[in-house]
């Protein structure tokens, strides 16, 4: 019997050192794309995929994330007094219902696998999703929704995947492909961050997963892997005999917002998509383009 995917884990405990000094006081998950933080995009994607319970694995200095998903009575009063009712409706529309959201702390930075394991008691014995907010995916149908629909057909453990340039395989978990049907891929396993000459393919795992709860038992005993961290991909690979390992080539544009270049690209792309910003953004890009041409 296949269970509905009702719960999602959001690992948000990292320091975000690539964005220092901003992340000295602001969690990287609250860095904005136009006017919404990365974590909001991740939560909205989960909502649209039918997720009912939202589990945040946090760390020190992440309390602003909890504040973001809570009422701000001072702000509410200010907006009400000033008659800014549209803004008031907007900030309140972002809130989750009481009981839908929970937090647990990853006390040591031991890797993504360890962060997921920290949420084991909140997930229980049912399949669950994992969303990495750094990976922002712009799509007509949200990436996780595409995966949930595929999971209802394929089951097993499921990963969002995309083709990357061979020289980029050391940056990703890479699938060892068994069969490739285009949108769906069945894998023999996966390798974490292989050198190009050792990579079994150029099909990379992106920050979306739907996993069986058995993964927690594996993570409980797992030793550190690549980078001295407990790798989630290693645990997934070890379950390939028990569950099919499926990849979904999602339809959409992925931005690696864990890098400055990726966050900048996401801001431009989302601004161009908005009717209230499209023309002004095009004007700015044209202006910068002229400056680059003159400088060359």
Protein Blocks (a to p, Z undefined) as FASTA:
>chain_A
ZZddfbdcddfkbgolmlccklmmgcfklpcehjacfklmmmmmmmmnopabdcddddeh
ilmmmmmmpccfklmmmmmmnopamlmmmmmmmpccehkaccdddfbdgbjklmmmmmmm
mnopaddddddfklccddfbafklmmmmmmmmngpaddddddddfklmmmpccdddfbdg
hjaccdfbdcehiafklpgbfcdcdfbdcddfklmmmmmmpccdehhiacfklmmmmmmm
mpccdddddedddddfkbfklmmmmmmmmmmmpmklmmmmmmmmmmmmmmmmmmZZ
